[in-house]
């Protein structure tokens, strides 16, 4: 699912909601690259939440694709929590590669 799947879901989200939508995810790398690339291709905004241990080079690669990177203290779990909270506040669409209660459809594709 990671790089290609996230880009395809971004395309579907934009087709249904329009280019004014913003998509978001938490990642350690590959999933975020796919999301950022897909958002650039579809013409929508993208925000990626990265944990403290993710390399600066990975962050730069994601930003080079046009996504805004938000650094989070902690690791992957904290990044997911921050992504979910901020997306809920701002009305962003979360495209995550892991499931949780109430969020199963996208990761199971």
Secondary structure, 3 states (H helix, E strand, C coil): CHHHHHHHHHHHHHHHHCCCCEEEEEECCHHHHHHHHHHHHHCCEEEEEEECCCCHHHHHHHHHCCCEEEEECCCHHHHHHHHHHHHHHHCCEECCCCCECCECCCCCC
